[in-house]
């Protein structure tokens, strides 16, 4: 498995959350069990997209892009 992951979750209320991690299994467990503030009241969550990267900067850049206006449009049209 590659070391850096960018993920998109769909929350129970229909919101999407985009994040970056170096340990996807641990992060998804924390998000699914209510340990993380943003998703705590939006459970259950499901993974709708997952991208892996070898390069930390590229992963961070992709996460930031997905949170931008054009990135949200790209996410909605191509990733979810």
Backbone bond lengths (Angstrom), bond angles and torsions (degrees), N, CA, C in turn:
res aa  C-N    CA-C-N  psi(-1)  N-CA   C-N-CA  omega(-1)  CA-C   N-CA-C  phi
1 X - - - 1.448 - - 1.529 108.76 -
2 X 1.302 115.47 140.89 1.455 120.25 178.90 1.534 109.79 -73.90
3 X 1.316 116.57 153.06 1.463 119.62 -169.97 1.527 117.26 -75.07
4 X 1.320 119.30 -21.20 1.464 120.75 -175.37 1.526 109.76 -121.98
5 X 1.325 116.34 135.69 1.457 120.56 -178.50 1.523 110.72 -130.58
6 X 1.319 115.40 141.14 1.456 123.14 170.85 1.523 105.44 -115.86
7 X 1.332 115.84 129.78 1.458 119.43 -174.76 1.525 110.78 -130.77
8 X 1.322 114.44 154.15 1.456 121.54 173.86 1.523 106.75 -123.24
9 X 1.324 115.19 126.69 1.460 121.35 177.40 1.519 109.10 -109.53
10 X 1.324 115.61 146.22 1.461 119.96 169.86 1.515 106.75 -106.78
11 X 1.318 116.24 124.05 1.458 122.10 -178.74 1.530 109.88 -87.15
12 X 1.314 115.58 163.56 1.460 121.58 -178.76 1.524 112.38 -58.29
13 X 1.332 117.77 -29.24 1.470 121.22 -179.56 1.526 112.67 -86.15
14 X 1.339 117.94 5.05 1.461 122.24 178.40 1.514 114.37 92.66
15 X 1.341 117.80 -11.49 1.469 120.98 177.33 1.521 109.99 -68.10
16 X 1.327 114.69 154.37 1.459 120.42 174.14 1.518 108.73 -111.92
17 X 1.315 115.30 145.10 1.455 121.67 177.05 1.518 107.95 -126.14
18 X 1.324 116.51 130.90 1.464 122.42 178.15 1.512 108.32 -111.85
19 X 1.338 116.33 134.46 1.448 120.28 -179.05 1.515 113.04 -146.19
20 X 1.324 114.99 171.24 1.467 124.63 -179.92 1.520 107.89 -128.64
21 X 1.330 116.83 142.07 1.462 120.43 177.70 1.524 110.78 -154.83
22 X 1.325 114.48 161.46 1.468 120.30 172.80 1.528 110.17 -104.05
23 X 1.327 117.49 -6.54 1.464 121.82 178.97 1.531 108.13 -138.98
24 X 1.332 115.58 88.30 1.456 120.46 -172.35 1.530 112.29 -63.87
25 X 1.309 118.78 -40.06 1.466 120.79 -178.66 1.529 110.98 -62.28
26 X 1.326 116.51 -46.89 1.460 121.15 -179.99 1.532 111.09 -64.65
27 X 1.325 116.69 -41.19 1.462 120.87 -177.92 1.525 111.54 -67.78
28 X 1.322 117.14 -42.51 1.459 119.80 179.49 1.524 111.40 -66.63
29 X 1.324 116.71 -35.97 1.463 120.01 176.83 1.530 109.91 -63.22
30 X 1.334 116.59 -45.58 1.464 120.81 179.68 1.528 110.89 -62.00
31 X 1.309 117.55 -41.71 1.470 121.17 179.96 1.519 111.20 -68.61
32 X 1.322 118.27 -35.15 1.468 122.56 -176.41 1.520 113.65 -79.37
33 X 1.322 117.25 -20.29 1.462 120.31 -176.46 1.530 113.25 -104.39
34 X 1.325 116.62 8.09 1.460 119.91 176.07 1.511 114.88 82.03
35 X 1.319 118.22 16.19 1.465 121.82 179.87 1.530 112.36 -79.74
36 X 1.326 117.49 -14.64 1.464 121.73 -176.06 1.526 109.05 -110.70
37 X 1.319 116.10 131.53 1.470 122.59 -172.82 1.525 113.54 -53.31
38 X 1.330 118.27 -51.05 1.475 120.46 -172.52 1.523 112.05 -60.75
39 X 1.315 118.60 -41.31 1.463 120.39 -175.28 1.524 113.67 -95.99
40 X 1.309 117.52 -4.29 1.466 121.73 -175.46 1.530 113.18 -54.85
41 X 1.323 116.65 -42.32 1.464 119.89 -178.42 1.528 112.93 -99.36
42 X 1.337 116.93 14.90 1.459 121.65 -177.78 1.532 111.90 -123.33
43 X 1.313 116.77 22.80 1.462 121.69 -177.12 1.522 110.47 -78.36
44 X 1.316 118.83 151.04 1.465 125.97 -0.05 1.531 111.54 -81.07
45 X 1.320 114.76 160.44 1.458 121.62 175.15 1.519 108.10 -115.86
46 X 1.342 115.77 152.05 1.458 119.15 174.97 1.519 109.29 -134.93
47 X 1.310 115.77 147.21 1.463 121.91 179.12 1.529 107.99 -77.40
48 X 1.334 116.39 124.49 1.462 120.10 177.10 1.523 112.15 -110.46
49 X 1.331 117.00 -14.20 1.470 120.91 175.28 1.521 109.26 -157.86
50 X 1.347 114.64 143.91 1.459 120.98 178.74 1.523 108.25 -146.13
51 X 1.322 116.74 123.78 1.467 122.77 177.37 1.514 108.98 -122.06
52 X 1.330 116.57 136.97 1.467 122.08 177.90 1.520 110.35 -108.67
53 X 1.334 115.72 146.31 1.466 122.42 -179.41 1.524 109.94 -136.03
54 X 1.336 115.63 148.36 1.461 121.71 171.66 1.521 110.94 -84.68
55 X 1.313 116.14 -24.17 1.456 122.69 -171.34 1.526 110.24 -110.08
56 X 1.331 117.27 122.95 1.463 122.08 -177.71 1.521 111.92 -62.42
57 X 1.318 118.50 -42.47 1.457 121.78 -179.33 1.524 110.83 -62.19
58 X 1.322 117.19 -43.16 1.472 120.06 179.38 1.524 110.83 -63.95
59 X 1.325 117.00 -39.48 1.464 120.94 177.95 1.527 110.34 -64.13
60 X 1.320 117.42 -46.82 1.472 121.28 178.09 1.524 111.52 -62.07
61 X 1.331 116.45 -41.77 1.463 120.46 179.01 1.529 110.76 -63.04
62 X 1.340 117.32 -41.17 1.465 121.07 -179.92 1.532 110.35 -66.12
63 X 1.325 116.62 -41.57 1.465 119.76 177.66 1.531 110.17 -60.85
64 X 1.327 117.35 -47.63 1.470 121.02 179.36 1.524 111.08 -60.28
65 X 1.339 116.50 -41.70 1.464 120.36 178.52 1.530 110.49 -60.94
66 X 1.328 116.92 -45.40 1.465 120.26 -178.24 1.529 112.75 -63.74
67 X 1.323 117.05 -20.20 1.465 121.37 178.19 1.531 112.49 -91.77
68 X 1.326 117.06 -4.72 1.465 121.61 179.05 1.534 109.37 -85.73
69 X 1.308 116.46 169.79 1.467 120.85 179.63 1.513 113.15 -58.22
70 X 1.330 117.02 -49.96 1.467 119.43 -179.96 1.528 110.83 -70.70
71 X 1.325 116.75 -30.67 1.462 120.08 177.35 1.522 112.21 -67.85
72 X 1.331 116.64 -36.76 1.466 120.54 176.81 1.528 109.72 -65.02
73 X 1.328 117.07 -41.05 1.462 121.13 177.22 1.532 109.94 -62.46
74 X 1.338 117.29 -44.23 1.463 122.00 177.47 1.516 110.69 -61.08
75 X 1.341 116.52 -45.55 1.466 121.82 178.49 1.522 110.43 -56.50
76 X 1.321 116.21 -49.20 1.458 120.55 -176.21 1.524 112.88 -66.23
77 X 1.333 116.81 -33.58 1.466 120.35 -177.26 1.526 112.30 -86.94
78 X 1.322 118.24 -35.62 1.467 120.73 -169.66 1.520 116.36 -114.37
79 X 1.324 118.61 -24.48 1.470 119.13 -170.05 1.526 114.63 -109.41
80 X 1.327 117.54 -25.04 1.468 117.99 -177.29 1.522 111.23 -120.62
